[in-house]
Amino acid sequence: MDKRSRTLSQEIDAVFERCEGAFARQTLSGYRSDLAVYVAWCENHGEDPYPADSDTVARFITEETARVLPATLKRRLAAIRFIHVYSDLPDPTKASTVRLAMRRATMLKARRPKQAEGLTYDTLQAIVETCPPTLEGYRDAALISVGYDTLMRSCELVALRIEEFDLSGDEPSVLIRRAKSDQAGDGRIAWLSEETAERVRDWLEVSRIRCGAMFRAVHRGRPSEQSMRNCSVRRAVKRAARRAGLEENANRLSAHSMRIGGAQDMLVTGFDALAIMQAGGWTSPNVVLRYVEHAKMGKLHQQRWASLRALQGPA
């Protein structure tokens, strides 16, 4: 690494250090990854990545268009914007040349984002019933059930602490202290079914943990002191689906599948968009509508026709 590269790396590191505590760790990590791609491109093309001029950013977007999707380009633009804004430098992403490059990329590769398959109630039951009576099995059953009931994101699931669960009364619940859409940490209460509460109790009993992280990595038959990682949630979901004989489903499931499936089941059982937004901590109805569009629409229409027949009365 030459002197200029070392200086650039130090300057970028200083900005990230300045922003620690003001952004979620996952957000800062994502910005770092996307900036690394941008900086590497600039170095290969003899351009200065930071501070950047708008023409450089526009050329970067244009060349990357052939390789990645518009959603990825938008994420990388956000990283470039971040490093400039929080260095008190002019934002090069606001220039018309950059906006036009982004519009061309969107027009050229317009496509709907892929969505993981929803882990709906029927699939959930099949999965948790085949979780083995092992430490990992009890944890996975509790993890997947809590994710489905609360519509949490995987980063919220792994951040849960035992102290945030109330399993003692008739209405078991959990406090979600912070979420992607709640960076201020106002928090929200999410409710658990009695079946889910029992699975959490089983996990706590066999793991013998009493405080700290709720869902932990398991090493050599013992729970770790550390919480699970986001990627571990995805692996747990896929592993549980395969164990239940749902190989085809496992290939389409992700760490987000419980959130998607919970929202879809709420729609099918009669909840409106506002109720689903409140349950999942969404702030935009457009996102909710995209989540639930693959719900069991046939069942919904059967309910619609049954309601209309009931209103009409006997023939």
C-alpha positions in Angstrom: 0.0 0.0 0.0 1.5 3.3 -1.1 1.6 6.5 1.0 -1.5 8.0 -0.7 -3.5 4.8 -0.1 -2.5 4.7 3.5 -3.5 8.3 4.0 -6.9 7.7 2.3 -7.5 4.6 4.4 -6.8 6.6 7.6 -9.1 9.4 6.5 -11.9 7.1 5.9 -11.3 5.2 9.1 -11.4 8.5 11.0 -14.9 9.3 9.5 -16.2 5.9 10.6 -14.8 6.3 14.1 -16.5 9.7 14.3 -19.8 8.1 13.4 -19.7 5.2 15.8 -22.7 5.1 18.1 -24.7 7.3 15.7 -25.4 4.5 13.3 -26.1 0.8 13.7 -23.0 -1.4 13.4 -24.6 -3.3 10.5 -25.1 0.0 8.6 -21.5 1.1 9.1 -20.2 -2.3 8.1 -22.3 -2.1 4.9 -21.0 1.3 4.1 -17.4 0.1 4.5 -18.0 -2.8 2.2 -19.5 -0.7 -0.6 -16.9 2.0 -0.2 -14.2 -0.6 -0.6 -15.7 -1.5 -4.0 -15.8 2.1 -5.1 -12.2 2.9 -3.9 -10.9 -0.2 -5.7 -12.6 0.9 -8.9 -11.1 4.4 -8.6 -7.6 3.1 -8.0 -7.9 0.8 -11.0 -8.9 3.8 -13.1 -6.5 6.4 -11.7 -9.3 8.5 -10.1 -9.3 10.1 -6.7 -12.1 8.4 -4.7 -12.2 11.0 -1.9 -13.1 13.7 -2.1 -14.8 12.6 -5.3 -16.1 14.7 -8.2 -19.5 14.0 -9.7 -18.1 12.9 -13.1 -16.0 10.2 -11.4 -19.0 8.9 -9.5 -21.2 8.9 -12.6 -18.6 6.9 -14.6 -18.4 4.4 -11.7 -22.2 4.0 -11.8 -22.2 3.5 -15.6 -19.5 0.8 -15.5 -21.0 -1.0 -12.6 -24.4 -1.1 -14.3 -23.2 -4.0 -16.4 -22.2 -6.0 -13.4 -24.7 -5.4 -10.6 -28.4 -4.6 -10.0 -29.7 -1.0 -9.5 -30.5 -1.8 -5.8 -26.7 -2.5 -5.3 -25.8 0.7 -7.1 -28.2 2.7 -4.9 -26.5 1.2 -1.8 -23.1 2.1 -3.1 -24.2 5.7 -3.8 -25.5 5.9 -0.2 -22.0 4.9 1.0 -20.3 7.5 -1.2 -22.8 10.1 0.1 -22.2 9.0 3.7 -18.4 9.5 3.6 -18.7 12.9 2.1 -21.6 14.2 4.2 -19.9 13.2 7.4 -16.6 14.7 6.3 -18.5 18.0 5.8 -17.6 17.8 2.1 -19.9 18.6 -0.9 -22.1 15.5 -1.8 -21.1 14.5 -5.3 -24.1 12.1 -5.6 -26.5 15.1 -5.9 -25.2 16.2 -9.2 -27.3 15.7 -12.3 -24.7 13.6 -14.0 -24.9 11.0 -11.2 -28.7 11.1 -11.1 -28.9 10.6 -14.8 -26.4 7.7 -14.7 -28.5 6.1 -12.0 -31.7 6.6 -14.0 -30.1 5.0 -17.0 -29.0 2.0 -14.9 -32.6 1.6 -13.6 -34.1 1.8 -17.1 -31.5 -0.6 -18.5 -31.9 -3.2 -15.8 -35.3 -2.6 -14.5 -36.4 -5.7 -12.5 -38.3 -6.4 -9.4 -36.1 -7.3 -6.4 -36.1 -11.0 -5.5 -37.9 -11.8 -2.3 -37.3 -14.7 0.0 -40.1 -17.2 0.5 -42.3 -16.5 3.4 -42.2 -18.9 6.3 -45.9 -19.2 7.0 -47.7 -21.0 9.8 -48.0 -24.4 8.1 -44.3 -24.4 7.3 -43.4 -23.1 10.8 -45.3 -26.0 12.4 -43.6 -28.6 10.2 -40.2 -27.1 11.0 -40.4 -26.7 14.7 -42.0 -30.2 15.2 -38.9 -31.8 13.7 -36.3 -29.7 15.7 -34.4 -32.4 17.7 -34.3 -32.4 21.6 -30.7 -31.0 21.5 -29.4 -27.6 22.6 -29.2 -26.4 19.1 -32.7 -27.8 18.3 -34.3 -26.1 21.2 -32.7 -22.8 20.3 -33.7 -23.0 16.6 -37.3 -23.8 17.5 -37.5 -20.8 19.9 -35.6 -18.5 17.4 -37.8 -19.3 14.4 -41.0 -19.1 16.5 -40.1 -15.7 18.0 -39.2 -14.4 14.5 -42.5 -15.5 13.1 -44.6 -14.1 16.0 -42.9 -10.7 16.2 -42.1 -10.1 12.5 -38.5 -9.1 13.6 -35.6 -8.6 11.3 -32.7 -11.0 11.8 -30.5 -8.2 13.3 -33.2 -7.5 15.8 -33.6 -11.2 16.7 -29.9 -11.6 17.5 -29.8 -8.4 19.5 -32.6 -9.7 21.9 -31.7 -10.1 25.6 -33.3 -12.4 28.1 -34.3 -9.4 30.3 -36.5 -8.1 27.5 -38.8 -11.1 27.6 -41.9 -11.3 29.8 -43.0 -14.9 29.9 -44.7 -14.9 33.2 -48.3 -13.7 32.5 -51.1 -14.7 30.2 -49.9 -12.4 27.5 -46.2 -13.2 26.9 -44.3 -10.5 25.1 -40.9 -9.1 24.2 -39.5 -5.6 24.1 -37.8 -4.7 20.9 -35.5 -1.9 22.0 -34.2 -0.8 18.7 -34.9 -1.5 15.0 -33.9 -0.4 11.6 -36.8 2.0 11.5 -36.3 3.0 15.1 -32.8 4.3 15.4 -33.8 6.6 18.3 -34.6 3.5 20.4 -38.2 4.3 21.3 -38.8 0.6 21.2 -42.0 -1.5 20.7 -43.7 -4.4 22.4 -44.2 -7.5 20.3 -46.5 -10.3 21.5 -45.8 -14.0 21.6 -48.1 -17.0 21.3 -48.2 -19.4 24.3 -46.6 -22.0 22.0 -43.7 -19.7 21.3 -43.3 -18.7 24.9 -43.1 -22.4 25.8 -40.4 -22.9 23.3 -38.4 -20.0 24.7 -38.8 -21.4 28.2 -37.6 -24.8 27.0 -34.5 -23.1 25.5 -33.7 -21.2 28.6 -34.1 -24.4 30.7 -31.8 -26.6 28.7 -29.3 -23.9 28.1 -29.3 -22.7 31.7 -28.7 -19.1 30.7 -30.3 -16.5 32.9 -29.2 -13.1 31.6 -27.6 -11.5 28.6 -28.1 -12.5 24.9 -31.1 -14.7 24.3 -30.1 -16.5 21.1 -26.5 -17.6 21.3 -24.1 -19.6 19.2 -23.7 -23.2 20.4 -20.2 -24.6 20.6 -19.3 -28.2 21.7 -22.7 -28.7 23.2 -22.6 -25.5 25.2 -24.1 -22.0 24.7 -21.6 -19.3 23.9 -21.4 -16.0 25.7 -21.9 -14.3 22.3 -25.2 -13.8 20.5 -25.7 -15.4 17.1 -24.8 -13.6 13.9 -27.2 -12.6 11.2 -25.8 -15.2 8.9 -26.3 -17.9 11.6 -30.0 -17.1 11.6 -30.3 -17.8 7.9 -28.4 -21.1 8.3 -30.6 -22.1 11.2 -33.7 -21.6 9.2 -32.4 -23.5 6.2 -31.1 -26.3 8.4 -34.4 -26.7 10.1 -36.3 -26.7 6.8 -34.1 -29.5 5.4 -34.5 -31.5 8.6 -38.2 -31.3 8.1 -37.8 -32.7 4.6 -38.5 -29.3 3.0 -35.5 -29.2 0.7 -37.1 -27.1 -2.0 -38.4 -24.6 0.5 -35.0 -24.4 2.2 -33.4 -23.1 -1.0 -35.8 -20.2 -1.0 -35.9 -19.4 2.7 -33.7 -16.8 4.4 -33.3 -15.0 7.7 -36.1 -12.7 6.6 -38.6 -15.5 5.9 -40.3 -15.4 9.3 -40.9 -11.7 8.9 -42.4 -12.2 5.4 -44.4 -15.2 6.4 -45.8 -13.6 9.5 -47.0 -10.5 7.5 -48.5 -12.7 4.8 -50.5 -14.8 7.4 -51.7 -11.6 9.1 -53.1 -10.4 5.7 -54.8 -13.8 5.0 -56.4 -13.8 8.5 -58.0 -10.4 8.0 -55.5 -7.8 9.4 -55.2 -4.6 7.4 -52.0 -2.9 6.2 -51.9 -0.5 9.2 -52.1 -3.4 11.7 -49.3 -5.3 9.8 -47.2 -2.1 9.8 -47.5 -1.7 13.5 -46.8 -5.4 14.2 -43.6 -5.4 12.0 -42.4 -1.9 12.8 -42.8 -0.7 9.2 -43.1 3.0 8.3 -44.0 2.6 4.6 -47.1 0.8 3.4 -45.4 0.2 0.0 -42.9 -2.1 1.6 -45.7 -4.0 3.4 -47.6 -4.4 0.2 -44.6 -5.9 -1.5 -44.1 -8.4 1.4 -47.6 -9.6 1.3 -48.3 -9.8 -2.4 -47.3 -13.5 -2.5 -49.6 -14.4 0.3 -52.1 -17.2 -0.2 -54.3 -15.1 -2.5 -56.6 -18.0 -3.3 -57.5 -18.3 0.3 -58.1 -14.5 0.5 -60.5 -14.6 -2.5 -62.4 -17.6 -1.0 -62.9 -15.5 2.2 -64.1 -12.5 0.0 -66.6 -14.6 -1.8 -67.8 -16.3 1.4 -68.3 -12.8 3.0 -70.3 -11.6 -0.1 -72.5 -14.7 0.0 -73.2 -14.1 3.7 -74.2 -10.5 3.0 -76.5 -11.5 0.2 -78.3 -14.0 2.4 -80.1 -17.2 1.3 -81.0 -17.4 -2.4 
